Amino acid sequence: MRRCSIAIGAGATLVLSQLFHVSGKSMSPTINREGRDSLLLLNKISSWFGMYTPKVNDVVVFVKPGVNKKSVVKRVLATSGHSIVARDGNVILVKPGHFWAVGDNQKCSVDSNDYGQVPTEALIGKCLWVLPLHLQFLKRCVGLL
C-alpha cells in the first residue's frame, strides 16, 4: 500500500507540476543569482483548469505574446482592472483577463513594457520554488536536463 501511495504521489507531482529551466538576467537577483541558471518548480494544474488568477508579485511562467512564442518567467506587476505606468510613461489600464508582467532586473528585461498585456490563457504556471543549483551538477548527478 505504501509503495502504491508513493507511486501515485510521484505521478501526480509530475502531472501537476513542472521543472522549468531559466537562463538570462531579466529576473536577477531573484532568479539566476551569480549568473547561474536556475530551475523553477511550477504549479501547472491551477492554470490548466482556470483555478489560478495571477496576483501582484507572483512569479509566473507564460508564453510570450507575439510572433516568438517563447516561454518566459516574469513577476506580475498589475492584474485586471489595475492601472500601471509603463516604462515609456503611458498609463495603461489592464484589461479583464490580462496581466502586466515585468522582469526584476529592468535594465535588461524584455517584458510587458515591450509586448504589452499578457492574456491569462498564456499562463503555464506559478512558480512555487526556485532551485538555484548549478545545471552542470544536475546534468551529471541527476540527469534531469
N, C-alpha and C positions, 0 to 999 in steps of 0.2 A: 504494500500500500504506500509506503514511504517513497519508494522509487517512482511509483506512478505519479505521486504528488509533485516530486521534483521534476519529472519529465514534463508534466502539464504546466508547471510554473515556468520552466525554462522555455517551453514552446510559446506560451503566452507572452513572455517577455520579448521574444524575438519578433512576434507579430505586432505587439502593441508599442514597441519602442524601436529605435534605430540608432546606430552609431553613425555620426556624420563627421567627415574629415574637414577640418578648417585650416586653410593656409592664408597668408596675406596679413596685412597690418590694419585693416579697417576697424577691427574690434579690439585692438590693443589699447590698453593693457589688460582688459577683462579676459580676453581670449588671446592665445598665442604670445604669452609672456616670453620675454628674452628672445623673440624671433623664432621660437619653436612652434611647429604645427601642433594642433590640439585635436582631440576628439570630443564631440558633444554627444550626450545621451539624450535623445529626443522622445517626447511623448507624442506618438502619432495617432493613436486611436481617437482622441478627442477631436482632432482636426478632421478625421475621416467622417465622423458622424455629426459634425456641426455642434458638438458639445463644448467646444472651446471658442471663446471670443477673446481676441488679443486684448491685453490690458497694458496700460502705460508702464514702461520699464521692463516688460517681458522681453527676453531674448528669444527670437524665433528664427526658424529657417523657412524660406519660401522660395517659390520660383519667381525670379525677377521678371517684371513686366517688360514687354518689348520683343524685339527680334531675337536677341540672345537669351534663350530660355534657361539660363543658368541658375542653379540653386545657390542662394546666398544666406548668410546669417547677419542679422541686424537687431537693434533694440527698438522696440515700439515707443515712439515719442508722442503720438496722438492717435485717437480712435474716432469712430463715427461720431459726428456732431461737434467735435472739438475743433478749435481753430489753432493754427500753427503759423509762425513766421518762418518762411523758407529762407534758405541761405541768401537768396537774391533780394530779400526784404519784403517780398509779397506776402500778404496774409492769405492763407489757404484754409478753407473750411473743409474738413474731411467728410466725404460723402458717406451715406449709410452703406454698410457692407465693405468698408475700406479701412485702411490704417496707414499711418505715416511712419516709416522706419528709417533709422539712421545708424551709421557706424559710430562707435565710441571715439574713434580717432578721426575726427572731422577733417583733418588735413589731407588724408588720403582715402577717404571713403566715397565710393560711388553708391548713392542711396536715393531715397525719395526726393531729395533735392535735385537729382538728375533725371529720374524716370517717373516721378510723380507718385500718386497714391497707389497703394497695393490692395487689390481685391482680396477679401478673406479667403476666397476659394483657392488662392495661390499658396496658402499655408501648407507646409509639410509637417511641422510640429513645433512644439515649445521645448526650449532647452531645459532639461531637468538637472544636468550635471556636466561640468567641464572636466575632462580628463587631460590635464596638462602634461602628458607623458610624451617623451621623445618618440616619434614614429619609428625611427630605426630600431629602437628597443622593442617596440610592439611587433614589427615585422620579423625580427629574429626570434623572439621568445614566444609570442602568442600566435603569430601568423594571421592576425586579423585583417591586414590590408594586403 
